[in-house]
Amino acid sequence: MVVYQEKRVPGRIILSAVVLIGIGVAVFCATSCHPGPPRFSPLPPEVISIEGYASLRLTRGGETAKSRLSFIFVLPDRGRIEALDPLGRTISILLMDNEEAFLVLPSKKAYWRAGRDEALAKLLGFELSPKEITDILSGNADAMSGWELEQDGQGRTVRGERDSLRFDVKQFFGKSALPQLLALSRGGEKGSLRIIRLNFNQPLKDAVFERAFLWDEAYRPTTWAEMEKWLKDEN
């Protein structure tokens, strides 16, 4: 008869194993969830579209919110902005075409329909058109009308002001004219936009601006008040 003896594992060894597992999980999250160092593609002679990844910090009404964004703009007036949670999952989607916009909350199967400028102001905190955002991020802010602009010794736009809205370029991508860190302000509202990735004139999938799914019976229109409450809960 073979007798099996139970081997006891010291608590210290178990604790060490747990620590190693925890370190492994942390390393995995750091390597798989972190977007990596900032990078951008060369600026083409003519910008047709721009897409990228950024982090947004917005302070208004005494509250501060942080989010990560992926965005695509196709000149002159189409755009898509996705707000993402720390794990990269979609919280909301803003679809823009001409003067119309739909802010979609997939988790609630709901959407809010509004004018493009109003929707952008609600989501980003500042009224900037897709073309203005594209001009600023592509270092072509001098093409914007109605703005008072300031340039540095290298001819790069470092500051712009229109009415009470102002942007300051705090950091560029290397020696390029492409902003990497923007400070935004309007009255008592303040924000900062840090660009993590920026690409120009990339091939786009047909479904990027698709909104036919909104007419599915599963989705329903809602008010901004209800949408705002849900967004605060998501954040």
C-alpha positions as semicolon CSV with decimal commas, in nm:
position;residue;x (nm);y (nm);z (nm)
1;M;0,000;0,000;0,000
2;V;0,130;0,344;-0,094
3;V;0,085;0,610;0,169
4;Y;0,048;0,968;0,048
5;Q;0,170;1,238;0,281
6;E;0,012;1,583;0,276
7;K;0,269;1,853;0,218
8;R;0,205;2,181;0,388
9;V;0,303;2,498;0,210
10;P;0,433;2,767;0,444
11;G;0,223;3,081;0,460
12;R;0,526;3,285;0,357
13;I;0,546;3,098;0,025
14;I;0,172;3,151;-0,040
15;L;0,211;3,521;0,032
16;S;0,506;3,545;-0,205
17;A;0,306;3,372;-0,478
18;V;0,018;3,616;-0,431
19;V;0,258;3,911;-0,453
20;L;0,413;3,772;-0,772
21;I;0,070;3,721;-0,927
22;G;-0,025;4,078;-0,835
23;I;0,294;4,212;-0,992
24;G;0,223;4,008;-1,304
25;V;-0,127;4,151;-1,334
26;A;0,005;4,503;-1,286
27;V;0,271;4,455;-1,552
28;F;0,012;4,311;-1,791
29;C;-0,220;4,609;-1,740
30;A;0,067;4,854;-1,777
31;T;0,179;4,701;-2,107
32;S;-0,160;4,623;-2,257
33;C;-0,375;4,915;-2,137
34;H;-0,129;5,205;-2,154
35;P;-0,142;5,384;-2,489
36;G;0,237;5,412;-2,512
37;P;0,454;5,718;-2,576
38;P;0,305;6,010;-2,775
39;R;0,349;5,975;-3,150
40;F;0,229;6,136;-3,470
41;S;0,245;6,079;-3,843
42;P;0,410;6,327;-4,083
43;L;0,196;6,625;-4,174
44;P;0,077;6,595;-4,537
45;P;0,059;6,894;-4,776
46;E;-0,320;6,885;-4,748
47;V;-0,511;6,755;-4,446
48;I;-0,825;6,567;-4,544
49;S;-0,882;6,380;-4,221
50;I;-0,728;6,355;-3,877
51;E;-0,760;6,086;-3,613
52;G;-0,601;6,026;-3,280
53;Y;-0,614;5,947;-2,911
54;A;-0,607;6,201;-2,627
55;S;-0,672;6,259;-2,259
56;L;-0,907;6,537;-2,149
57;R;-0,926;6,710;-1,813
58;L;-1,219;6,948;-1,767
59;T;-1,309;7,167;-1,470
60;R;-1,644;7,345;-1,462
61;G;-1,904;7,418;-1,199
62;G;-1,653;7,331;-0,926
63;E;-1,619;6,974;-1,054
64;T;-1,329;6,813;-1,240
65;A;-1,371;6,525;-1,482
66;K;-1,108;6,322;-1,664
67;S;-1,155;6,101;-1,967
68;R;-0,972;5,949;-2,260
69;L;-1,091;6,016;-2,611
70;S;-1,047;5,864;-2,952
71;F;-1,144;6,096;-3,235
72;I;-1,180;6,113;-3,612
73;F;-1,255;6,428;-3,812
74;V;-1,308;6,444;-4,186
75;L;-1,308;6,791;-4,333
76;P;-1,508;6,998;-4,356
77;D;-1,768;6,892;-4,099
78;R;-1,783;6,524;-4,014
79;G;-1,657;6,378;-3,690
80;R;-1,669;6,100;-3,436
81;I;-1,551;6,121;-3,074
82;E;-1,555;5,825;-2,835
83;A;-1,514;5,874;-2,462
84;L;-1,337;5,573;-2,309
85;D;-1,304;5,433;-1,958
86;P;-0,961;5,339;-1,809
87;L;-0,985;4,992;-1,969
88;G;-1,049;5,136;-2,314
89;R;-1,420;5,052;-2,323
90;T;-1,657;5,294;-2,492
91;I;-1,865;5,513;-2,258
92;S;-2,021;5,743;-2,517
93;I;-2,003;5,821;-2,889
94;L;-2,055;6,161;-3,047
95;L;-2,142;6,143;-3,418
96;M;-2,136;6,467;-3,618
97;D;-2,240;6,544;-3,973
98;N;-2,285;6,899;-4,103
99;E;-2,471;7,092;-3,831
100;E;-2,628;6,787;-3,662
101;A;-2,494;6,563;-3,386
102;F;-2,597;6,252;-3,194
103;L;-2,452;6,175;-2,852
104;V;-2,494;5,800;-2,797
105;L;-2,473;5,606;-2,471
106;P;-2,448;5,237;-2,571
107;S;-2,490;5,104;-2,216
108;K;-2,834;5,269;-2,192
109;K;-2,929;5,219;-2,559
110;A;-3,010;5,590;-2,570
111;Y;-2,908;5,896;-2,770
112;W;-2,941;6,272;-2,750
113;R;-2,992;6,466;-3,073
114;A;-2,872;6,827;-3,091
115;G;-2,691;7,087;-3,297
116;R;-2,326;7,004;-3,358
117;D;-2,178;7,303;-3,174
118;E;-2,406;7,251;-2,871
119;A;-2,316;6,882;-2,850
120;L;-1,943;6,955;-2,873
121;A;-1,972;7,219;-2,603
122;K;-2,156;6,974;-2,375
123;L;-1,903;6,694;-2,427
124;L;-1,575;6,888;-2,447
125;G;-1,679;7,199;-2,256
126;F;-1,581;7,436;-2,538
127;E;-1,745;7,540;-2,864
128;L;-1,505;7,437;-3,139
129;S;-1,612;7,312;-3,482
130;P;-1,455;6,998;-3,634
131;K;-1,261;7,221;-3,876
132;E;-1,130;7,442;-3,594
133;I;-1,019;7,138;-3,396
134;T;-0,851;6,996;-3,707
135;D;-0,679;7,328;-3,786
136;I;-0,545;7,361;-3,432
137;L;-0,422;7,002;-3,406
138;S;-0,260;7,011;-3,751
139;G;-0,072;7,332;-3,669
140;N;-0,281;7,528;-3,918
141;A;-0,462;7,757;-3,675
142;D;-0,375;8,063;-3,884
143;A;-0,639;7,941;-4,132
144;M;-0,917;8,001;-3,877
145;S;-1,122;8,317;-3,915
146;G;-1,245;8,531;-3,627
147;W;-0,954;8,443;-3,398
148;E;-0,678;8,660;-3,251
149;L;-0,364;8,446;-3,283
150;E;-0,012;8,468;-3,143
151;Q;0,293;8,290;-3,286
152;D;0,636;8,208;-3,151
153;G;0,973;8,277;-3,317
154;Q;0,935;7,962;-3,530
155;G;0,602;8,072;-3,675
156;R;0,402;7,823;-3,470
157;T;0,067;7,928;-3,326
158;V;0,098;7,926;-2,948
159;R;-0,219;8,110;-2,849
160;G;-0,562;8,188;-2,987
161;E;-0,862;8,381;-2,857
162;R;-1,217;8,427;-2,982
163;D;-1,462;8,612;-2,762
164;S;-1,421;8,448;-2,419
165;L;-1,275;8,123;-2,554
166;R;-0,897;8,082;-2,546
167;F;-0,643;7,809;-2,618
168;D;-0,273;7,798;-2,529
169;V;-0,027;7,546;-2,670
170;K;0,182;7,433;-2,374
171;Q;0,385;7,172;-2,558
172;F;0,452;7,067;-2,917
173;F;0,547;6,733;-3,070
174;G;0,924;6,788;-3,079
175;K;1,018;7,070;-3,315
176;S;0,702;7,034;-3,522
177;A;0,409;7,278;-3,527
178;L;0,173;7,006;-3,400
179;P;0,037;7,073;-3,048
180;Q;0,081;6,794;-2,796
181;L;-0,064;6,972;-2,491
182;L;-0,339;7,234;-2,510
183;A;-0,486;7,446;-2,232
184;L;-0,842;7,565;-2,291
185;S;-1,040;7,824;-2,098
186;R;-1,368;8,013;-2,116
187;G;-1,481;8,219;-1,822
188;G;-1,454;7,997;-1,515
189;E;-1,424;7,678;-1,719
190;K;-1,080;7,530;-1,774
191;G;-0,955;7,223;-1,954
192;S;-0,646;7,056;-2,089
193;L;-0,614;6,825;-2,387
194;R;-0,306;6,604;-2,416
195;I;-0,259;6,437;-2,754
196;I;-0,121;6,086;-2,729
197;R;-0,152;5,977;-3,091
198;L;-0,216;6,174;-3,410
199;N;-0,249;6,048;-3,769
200;F;-0,347;6,221;-4,091
201;N;-0,535;6,107;-4,404
202;Q;-0,571;5,747;-4,291
203;P;-0,805;5,504;-4,474
204;L;-1,140;5,504;-4,293
205;K;-1,388;5,222;-4,255
206;D;-1,733;5,283;-4,403
207;A;-1,901;5,221;-4,067
208;V;-1,714;5,499;-3,882
209;F;-1,995;5,752;-3,922
210;E;-2,280;5,502;-3,951
211;R;-2,582;5,593;-3,739
212;A;-2,855;5,370;-3,883
213;F;-2,834;5,159;-3,565
214;L;-3,001;5,446;-3,378
215;W;-3,327;5,375;-3,556
216;D;-3,329;5,023;-3,411
217;E;-3,612;4,968;-3,164
218;A;-3,356;4,897;-2,892
219;Y;-3,243;5,262;-2,896
220;R;-3,451;5,555;-2,779
221;P;-3,410;5,936;-2,780
222;T;-3,356;6,110;-2,449
223;T;-3,305;6,457;-2,302
224;W;-2,973;6,621;-2,217
225;A;-3,062;6,623;-1,845
226;E;-3,102;6,245;-1,844
227;M;-2,794;6,194;-2,060
228;E;-2,584;6,416;-1,831
229;K;-2,692;6,217;-1,524
230;W;-2,596;5,889;-1,691
231;L;-2,260;6,026;-1,802
232;K;-2,179;6,134;-1,447
233;D;-2,267;5,785;-1,324
234;E;-2,044;5,629;-1,594
235;N;-1,753;5,852;-1,493
